[in-house]
Amino acid sequence: MALSQARPRRKQTGARYKDYRKKKQFELGREPSLTKLGKKRMIVIRAMGAHRKLRLLGADMANLFDPKSKTYKQVKIKTITANPANRHFVRRNIMTQGAVIDTELGKARVTSRPGQSGIVNAVLIA
């Protein structure tokens, strides 16, 4: 079954909306990429207007920004320690924006959207 980003079939009260047209292709959605910790794997997705999205399926390196020294470093990711998007993502080692990762230089928060941009950017927090 296709994922849809159209309005729901039912109102907040539970009453049904009347159909006024069919589903449109631009309302289709896709499964989330669920970027995991592991060997770097990436696929290219065609988006609307012939744009391209880089889906990061696996990553083991992150671009880390150190706010004290104002420098960037590419570091290895050890594990995911917290994820506010879903607490079950931690045990599955899934990275999303806002996830706290443990790196060689300490804990960092992911600032990019790996499943949409194809890269893991993070800011050092401890």
N, CA and C atoms as an extended XYZ file, in Angstrom:
378
Properties=species:S:1:pos:R:3:atomname:S:1:resname:S:1:resid:I:1 pbc="F F F"
N         0.838       -1.180        0.000 N   MET     1
C         0.000        0.000        0.000 CA  MET     1
C         0.885        1.246        0.000 C   MET     1
N         0.506        2.243       -0.783 N   ALA     2
C         1.297        3.465       -0.898 CA  ALA     2
C         1.074        4.368        0.308 C   ALA     2
N         2.132        5.063        0.710 N   LEU     3
C         2.011        6.045        1.786 CA  LEU     3
C         1.503        7.346        1.192 C   LEU     3
N         0.559        7.975        1.860 N   SER     4
C        -0.049        9.191        1.342 CA  SER     4
C         0.167       10.343        2.317 C   SER     4
N         0.395       11.528        1.752 N   GLN     5
C         0.509       12.730        2.566 CA  GLN     5
C        -0.695       13.641        2.343 C   GLN     5
N        -1.778       13.066        1.851 N   ALA     6
C        -3.007       13.822        1.635 CA  ALA     6
C        -3.714       14.015        2.978 C   ALA     6
N        -4.780       14.820        2.962 N   ARG     7
C        -5.527       15.014        4.207 CA  ARG     7
C        -6.169       13.684        4.614 C   ARG     7
N        -6.440       13.506        5.894 N   PRO     8
C        -7.023       12.233        6.330 CA  PRO     8
C        -8.451       12.056        5.818 C   PRO     8
N        -8.944       10.825        5.860 N   ARG     9
C       -10.310       10.546        5.396 CA  ARG     9
C       -11.351       10.981        6.428 C   ARG     9
N       -10.929       11.093        7.683 N   ARG    10
C       -11.880       11.451        8.736 CA  ARG    10
C       -11.494       12.760        9.415 C   ARG    10
N       -12.514       13.500        9.846 N   LYS    11
C       -12.299       14.741       10.575 CA  LYS    11
C       -11.879       14.421       12.001 C   LYS    11
N       -11.519       15.432       12.766 N   GLN    12
C       -11.104       15.222       14.150 CA  GLN    12
C       -12.257       14.689       15.000 C   GLN    12
N       -13.480       15.009       14.600 N   THR    13
C       -14.656       14.540       15.335 CA  THR    13
C       -14.994       13.087       15.017 C   THR    13
N       -14.431       12.549       13.933 N   GLY    14
C       -14.737       11.185       13.521 CA  GLY    14
C       -15.619       11.135       12.292 C   GLY    14
N       -16.194       12.276       11.913 N   ALA    15
C       -17.023       12.313       10.708 CA  ALA    15
C       -16.130       12.182        9.477 C   ALA    15
N       -16.702       11.670        8.397 N   ARG    16
C       -15.913       11.478        7.177 CA  ARG    16
C       -15.955       12.723        6.300 C   ARG    16
N       -14.812       13.035        5.679 N   TYR    17
C       -14.795       14.056        4.642 CA  TYR    17
C       -15.418       13.461        3.380 C   TYR    17
N       -16.076       14.288        2.574 N   LYS    18
C       -16.582       13.836        1.282 CA  LYS    18
C       -15.430       13.898        0.278 C   LYS    18
N       -15.286       12.844       -0.512 N   ASP    19
C       -14.244       12.837       -1.538 CA  ASP    19
C       -14.616       13.834       -2.621 C   ASP    19
N       -13.676       14.690       -2.966 N   TYR    20
C       -13.941       15.648       -4.042 CA  TYR    20
C       -13.006       15.422       -5.219 C   TYR    20
N       -12.031       14.518       -5.072 N   ARG    21
C       -11.147       14.147       -6.167 CA  ARG    21
C       -10.395       12.879       -5.800 C   ARG    21
N        -9.673       12.335       -6.791 N   LYS    22
C        -8.884       11.136       -6.560 CA  LYS    22
C        -7.558       11.506       -5.883 C   LYS    22
N        -6.803       10.472       -5.503 N   LYS    23
C        -5.458       10.705       -4.976 CA  LYS    23
C        -4.567       11.209       -6.107 C   LYS    23
N        -3.651       12.079       -5.774 N   LYS    24
C        -2.735       12.635       -6.767 CA  LYS    24
C        -1.320       12.113       -6.513 C   LYS    24
N        -0.528       12.052       -7.559 N   GLN    25
C         0.819       11.511       -7.424 CA  GLN    25
C         1.682       12.372       -6.505 C   GLN    25
N         1.465       13.701       -6.503 N   PHE    26
C         2.295       14.559       -5.670 CA  PHE    26
C         1.996       14.395       -4.184 C   PHE    26
N         0.926       13.684       -3.844 N   GLU    27
C         0.605       13.431       -2.437 CA  GLU    27
C         1.239       12.149       -1.909 C   GLU    27
N         1.922       11.412       -2.773 N   LEU    28
C         2.564       10.177       -2.335 CA  LEU    28
C         3.732       10.462       -1.410 C   LEU    28
N         3.954        9.586       -0.465 N   GLY    29
C         5.111        9.678        0.414 CA  GLY    29
C         5.975        8.445        0.221 C   GLY    29
N         7.072        8.367        0.957 N   ARG    30
C         7.959        7.210        0.900 CA  ARG    30
C         8.253        6.731        2.299 C   ARG    30
N         8.717        5.488        2.384 N   GLU    31
C         9.146        4.936        3.672 CA  GLU    31
C        10.352        5.725        4.165 C   GLU    31
N        10.507        5.918        5.490 N   PRO    32
C        11.699        6.605        5.992 CA  PRO    32
C        12.941        5.760        5.753 C   PRO    32
N        14.093        6.428        5.595 N   SER    33
C        15.312        5.695        5.254 CA  SER    33
C        15.946        5.019        6.471 C   SER    33
N        15.710        5.542        7.685 N   LEU    34
C        16.235        4.952        8.918 CA  LEU    34
C        17.739        4.685        8.823 C   LEU    34
N        18.527        5.760        8.811 N   THR    35
C        19.979        5.680        8.689 CA  THR    35
C        20.570        4.951        9.880 C   THR    35
N        21.295        3.872        9.610 N   LYS    36
C        21.860        3.056       10.674 CA  LYS    36
C        23.349        3.302       10.820 C   LYS    36
N        23.876        2.893       11.949 N   LEU    37
C        25.311        2.962       12.193 CA  LEU    37
C        25.949        1.767       11.510 C   LEU    37
N        26.892        2.027       10.625 N   GLY    38
C        27.544        0.938        9.893 CA  GLY    38
C        28.276        1.473        8.684 C   GLY    38
N        28.631        0.571        7.782 N   LYS    39
C        29.352        0.938        6.577 CA  LYS    39
C        28.549        1.954        5.774 C   LYS    39
N        29.235        2.924        5.130 N   LYS    40
C        28.536        3.981        4.396 CA  LYS    40
C        27.818        3.405        3.184 C   LYS    40
N        26.480        3.602        3.168 N   ARG    41
C        25.644        3.186        2.046 CA  ARG    41
C        24.717        4.334        1.710 C   ARG    41
N        24.554        4.610        0.415 N   MET    42
C        23.745        5.748       -0.004 CA  MET    42
C        23.010        5.407       -1.297 C   MET    42
N        21.784        5.905       -1.435 N   ILE    43
C        21.059        5.783       -2.688 CA  ILE    43
C        20.550        7.161       -3.088 C   ILE    43
N        20.301        7.328       -4.382 N   VAL    44
C        19.805        8.602       -4.909 CA  VAL    44
C        18.336        8.431       -5.242 C   VAL    44
N        17.512        9.364       -4.754 N   ILE    45
C        16.062        9.342       -4.976 CA  ILE    45
C        15.688       10.549       -5.827 C   ILE    45
N        14.819       10.330       -6.807 N   ARG    46
C        14.326       11.447       -7.605 CA  ARG    46
C        13.170       12.095       -6.860 C   ARG    46
N        13.241       13.409       -6.670 N   ALA    47
C        12.189       14.150       -5.985 CA  ALA    47
C        11.414       14.977       -7.021 C   ALA    47
N        10.447       15.742       -6.562 N   MET    48
C         9.650       16.549       -7.484 CA  MET    48
C        10.501       17.594       -8.182 C   MET    48
N        10.192       17.865       -9.433 N   GLY    49
C        10.930       18.856      -10.194 CA  GLY    49
C        12.277       18.338      -10.640 C   GLY    49
N        12.435       17.019      -10.744 N   ALA    50
C        13.688       16.362      -11.150 CA  ALA    50
C        14.836       16.675      -10.192 C   ALA    50
N        14.527       17.049       -8.959 N   HIS    51
C        15.566       17.239       -7.951 CA  HIS    51
C        16.025       15.873       -7.473 C   HIS    51
N        17.158       15.844       -6.798 N   ARG    52
C        17.703       14.599       -6.278 CA  ARG    52
C        17.856       14.689       -4.775 C   ARG    52
N        17.536       13.597       -4.079 N   LYS    53
C        17.769       13.492       -2.645 CA  LYS    53
C        18.751       12.352       -2.428 C   LYS    53
N        19.698       12.547       -1.538 N   LEU    54
C        20.651       11.500       -1.202 CA  LEU    54
C        20.167       10.817        0.064 C   LEU    54
N        19.776        9.565       -0.043 N   ARG    55
C        19.320        8.806        1.116 CA  ARG    55
C        20.515        8.097        1.709 C   ARG    55
N        20.870        8.438        2.929 N   LEU    56
C        21.965        7.769        3.619 CA  LEU    56
C        21.381        6.594        4.382 C   LEU    56
N        21.764        5.378        4.005 N   LEU    57
C        21.232        4.175        4.644 CA  LEU    57
C        22.133        3.701        5.781 C   LEU    57
N        23.420        4.014        5.684 N   GLY    58
C        24.362        3.629        6.729 CA  GLY    58
C        25.499        4.625        6.779 C   GLY    58
N        26.025        4.891        7.970 N   ALA    59
C        27.135        5.831        8.121 CA  ALA    59
C        27.952        5.460        9.348 C   ALA    59
N        29.271        5.671        9.250 N   ASP    60
C        30.138        5.437       10.403 CA  ASP    60
C        31.023        6.644       10.698 C   ASP    60
N        30.908        7.708        9.880 N   MET    61
C        31.678        8.933       10.095 CA  MET    61
C        30.713       10.123       10.172 C   MET    61
N        31.138       11.152       10.909 N   ALA    62
C        30.326       12.363       11.040 CA  ALA    62
C        31.221       13.593       10.936 C   ALA    62
N        30.675       14.671       10.370 N   ASN    63
C        31.358       15.953       10.351 CA  ASN    63
C        31.031       16.641       11.670 C   ASN    63
N        32.015       16.756       12.542 N   LEU    64
C        31.787       17.248       13.900 CA  LEU    64
C        32.268       18.682       14.041 C   LEU    64
N        31.390       19.548       14.547 N   PHE    65
C        31.742       20.948       14.811 CA  PHE    65
C        32.003       21.115       16.290 C   PHE    65
N        33.161       21.686       16.621 N   ASP    66
C        33.522       21.974       18.011 CA  ASP    66
C        33.262       23.454       18.266 C   ASP    66
N        32.243       23.810       19.073 N   PRO    67
C        31.909       25.230       19.268 CA  PRO    67
C        32.970       26.018       20.021 C   PRO    67
N        33.792       25.349       20.829 N   LYS    68
C        34.841       26.075       21.577 CA  LYS    68
C        35.968       26.543       20.650 C   LYS    68
N        36.477       25.618       19.848 N   SER    69
C        37.583       25.981       18.949 CA  SER    69
C        37.090       26.434       17.575 C   SER    69
N        35.772       26.331       17.330 N   LYS    70
C        35.149       26.719       16.063 CA  LYS    70
C        35.798       25.999       14.873 C   LYS    70
N        36.038       24.708       15.024 N   THR    71
C        36.637       23.912       13.964 CA  THR    71
C        35.761       22.701       13.652 C   THR    71
N        35.943       22.184       12.439 N   TYR    72
C        35.258       20.974       11.999 CA  TYR    72
C        36.257       19.842       11.906 C   TYR    72
N        35.818       18.643       12.280 N   LYS    73
C        36.646       17.450       12.148 CA  LYS    73
C        35.756       16.306       11.703 C   LYS    73
N        36.344       15.394       10.938 N   GLN    74
C        35.611       14.199       10.550 CA  GLN    74
C        36.007       13.095       11.535 C   GLN    74
N        35.013       12.588       12.281 N   VAL    75
C        35.292       11.616       13.346 CA  VAL    75
C        34.453       10.358       13.158 C   VAL    75
N        34.902        9.296       13.782 N   LYS    76
C        34.209        8.011       13.723 CA  LYS    76
C        33.100        7.994       14.782 C   LYS    76
N        31.943        7.448       14.411 N   ILE    77
C        30.816        7.328       15.337 CA  ILE    77
C        30.930        5.984       16.044 C   ILE    77
N        30.891        6.000       17.377 N   LYS    78
C        30.955        4.753       18.150 CA  LYS    78
C        29.573        4.130       18.283 C   LYS    78
N        28.610        4.903       18.794 N   THR    79
C        27.259        4.386       18.995 CA  THR    79
C        26.276        5.539       19.126 C   THR    79
N        24.998        5.223       19.107 N   ILE    80
C        23.936        6.210       19.330 CA  ILE    80
C        23.492        6.047       20.781 C   ILE    80
N        23.497        7.153       21.540 N   THR    81
C        23.179        7.068       22.971 CA  THR    81
C        21.772        7.541       23.301 C   THR    81
N        21.200        8.435       22.491 N   ALA    82
C        19.838        8.919       22.741 CA  ALA    82
C        19.230        9.384       21.426 C   ALA    82
N        17.903        9.253       21.331 N   ASN    83
C        17.205        9.728       20.150 CA  ASN    83
C        15.808       10.182       20.562 C   ASN    83
N        15.548       11.510       20.542 N   PRO    84
C        14.235       11.994       20.969 CA  PRO    84
C        13.111       11.648       19.989 C   PRO    84
N        13.447       11.282       18.756 N   ALA    85
C        12.414       10.929       17.779 CA  ALA    85
C        11.705        9.642       18.186 C   ALA    85
N        12.476        8.663       18.692 N   ASN    86
C        11.895        7.382       19.073 CA  ASN    86
C        12.899        6.674       19.975 C   ASN    86
N        12.483        6.294       21.164 N   ARG    87
C        13.420        5.690       22.106 CA  ARG    87
C        13.882        4.310       21.649 C   ARG    87
N        13.121        3.663       20.771 N   HIS    88
C        13.521        2.354       20.263 CA  HIS    88
C        14.600        2.453       19.184 C   HIS    88
N        14.814        3.656       18.630 N   PHE    89
C        15.868        3.849       17.642 CA  PHE    89
C        17.246        3.659       18.258 C   PHE    89
N        17.382        3.878       19.577 N   VAL    90
C        18.683        3.782       20.235 CA  VAL    90
C        19.203        2.359       20.176 C   VAL    90
N        18.375        1.398       20.519 N   ARG    91
C        18.838        0.012       20.527 CA  ARG    91
C        19.035       -0.533       19.118 C   ARG    91
N        18.391        0.098       18.120 N   ARG    92
C        18.583       -0.309       16.721 CA  ARG    92
C        19.686        0.501       16.038 C   ARG    92
N        20.307        1.461       16.765 N   ASN    93
C        21.377        2.329       16.240 CA  ASN    93
C        20.928        3.083       14.985 C   ASN    93
N        19.761        3.748       15.085 N   ILE    94
C        19.232        4.545       13.980 CA  ILE    94
C        19.439        6.025       14.293 C   ILE    94
N        20.000        6.762       13.302 N   MET    95
C        20.281        8.194       13.459 CA  MET    95
C        19.230        9.029       12.759 C   MET    95
N        18.729       10.026       13.470 N   THR    96
C        17.861       11.042       12.883 CA  THR    96
C        18.362       12.387       13.390 C   THR    96
N        17.750       13.446       12.906 N   GLN    97
C        18.127       14.762       13.401 CA  GLN    97
C        17.777       14.849       14.889 C   GLN    97
N        18.698       15.355       15.701 N   GLY    98
C        18.487       15.478       17.134 CA  GLY    98
C        19.026       14.309       17.926 C   GLY    98
N        19.449       13.254       17.267 N   ALA    99
C        19.993       12.087       17.967 CA  ALA    99
C        21.329       12.441       18.605 C   ALA    99
N        21.594       11.880       19.780 N   VAL   100
C        22.882       12.083       20.454 CA  VAL   100
C        23.759       10.889       20.122 C   VAL   100
N        24.931       11.176       19.535 N   ILE   101
C        25.854       10.119       19.151 CA  ILE   101
C        27.114       10.206       19.991 C   ILE   101
N        27.745        9.060       20.202 N   ASP   102
C        29.013        9.009       20.927 CA  ASP   102
C        30.122        8.897       19.890 C   ASP   102
N        31.041        9.882       19.883 N   THR   103
C        32.132        9.905       18.916 CA  THR   103
C        33.469        9.767       19.636 C   THR   103
N        34.540        9.786       18.858 N   GLU   104
C        35.890        9.710       19.420 CA  GLU   104
C        36.203       10.921       20.298 C   GLU   104
N        35.592       12.074       19.987 N   LEU   105
C        35.860       13.305       20.741 CA  LEU   105
C        34.840       13.573       21.834 C   LEU   105
N        33.830       12.741       21.976 N   GLY   106
C        32.804       12.925       23.001 CA  GLY   106
C        31.411       12.843       22.400 C   GLY   106
N        30.425       13.244       23.195 N   LYS   107
C        29.025       13.188       22.742 CA  LYS   107
C        28.726       14.368       21.830 C   LYS   107
N        27.858       14.116       20.840 N   ALA   108
C        27.492       15.150       19.875 CA  ALA   108
C        26.036       14.964       19.476 C   ALA   108
N        25.416       16.062       19.058 N   ARG   109
C        24.023       16.032       18.605 CA  ARG   109
C        23.990       16.183       17.087 C   ARG   109
N        23.232       15.328       16.412 N   VAL   110
C        23.125       15.356       14.954 CA  VAL   110
C        22.273       16.554       14.554 C   VAL   110
N        22.811       17.393       13.655 N   THR   111
C        22.097       18.599       13.226 CA  THR   111
C        21.541       18.467       11.811 C   THR   111
N        22.048       17.531       11.023 N   SER   112
C        21.544       17.348        9.662 CA  SER   112
C        20.459       16.275        9.652 C   SER   112
N        19.827       16.102        8.506 N   ARG   113
C        18.829       15.042        8.341 CA  ARG   113
C        19.433       13.987        7.420 C   ARG   113
N        20.076       12.962        7.994 N   PRO   114
C        20.827       12.010        7.174 CA  PRO   114
C        19.991       11.314        6.102 C   PRO   114
N        18.735       11.044        6.382 N   GLY   115
C        17.887       10.373        5.408 CA  GLY   115
C        17.451       11.269        4.268 C   GLY   115
N        17.644       12.586        4.392 N   GLN   116
C        17.236       13.531        3.358 CA  GLN   116
C        18.430       14.175        2.661 C   GLN   116
N        19.519       14.426        3.419 N   SER   117
C        20.649       15.162        2.847 CA  SER   117
C        21.826       14.258        2.508 C   SER   117
N        21.878       13.056        3.049 N   GLY   118
C        22.940       12.130        2.714 CA  GLY   118
C        24.240       12.363        3.447 C   GLY   118
N        24.210       13.094        4.549 N   ILE   119
C        25.420       13.400        5.312 CA  ILE   119
C        25.072       13.518        6.785 C   ILE   119
N        26.037       13.217        7.653 N   VAL   120
C        25.819       13.337        9.096 CA  VAL   120
C        26.660       14.505        9.604 C   VAL   120
N        26.005       15.598        9.949 N   ASN   121
C        26.659       16.732       10.595 CA  ASN   121
C        26.252       16.727       12.065 C   ASN   121
N        27.192       17.071       12.958 N   ALA   122
C        26.904       17.036       14.385 CA  ALA   122
C        27.652       18.162       15.097 C   ALA   122
N        27.143       18.530       16.274 N   VAL   123
C        27.774       19.561       17.112 CA  VAL   123
C        28.161       18.907       18.434 C   VAL   123
N        29.387       19.139       18.847 N   LEU   124
C        29.895       18.575       20.085 CA  LEU   124
C        29.155       19.184       21.275 C   LEU   124
N        28.651       18.335       22.190 N   ILE   125
C        27.928       18.851       23.364 CA  ILE   125
C        28.639       18.519       24.671 C   ILE   125
N        29.552       17.553       24.675 N   ALA   126
C        30.277       17.223       25.905 CA  ALA   126
C        31.635       16.638       25.584 C   ALA   126
